[in-house]
Amino acid sequence: MKHPYPENPGWKDATVSKDNAEANRVRFNRMQARVLRLYYAGFIGTADEAAVRLGISLLSSRPRCTELVKMGYLQKAKRDRSRPGRHAWILAATLAPLDLDDLFSNAEDADA
């Protein structure tokens, strides 16, 4: 059974990597929901700023933001200089997609 990225975690090999991706699917959706809730509450900023606001790792926030952009939940508003010589996208929420409630309910079911 194929699980398309970014809706589901990806893997490179069909053994350990795939097993880990399958085991982390629920956590993956919960982290997406946390990031998305922040942006839908009116937050506008980079993935790194979202990580600081949520108290999570940059390595968790950056891919979740990229996934949410690819899924159409977030949009790239403008490029900003995060550090000298480095650029980062300022992200903002798009209009509420129809399946937003499904994303949140799946993540909350995992917490129960």
Secondary structure, DSSP 8 states (H G I E B T S, - for coil): ----TTTS---SSTTHHHHHHHHTHHHHHHHHHHHHHHHHTT--B-HHHHHHHHT--HHHHHHHHHHHHHHTSEEEEEEEEEETTEEEEEEEE-S--TTHHHHHHHHHHHH-
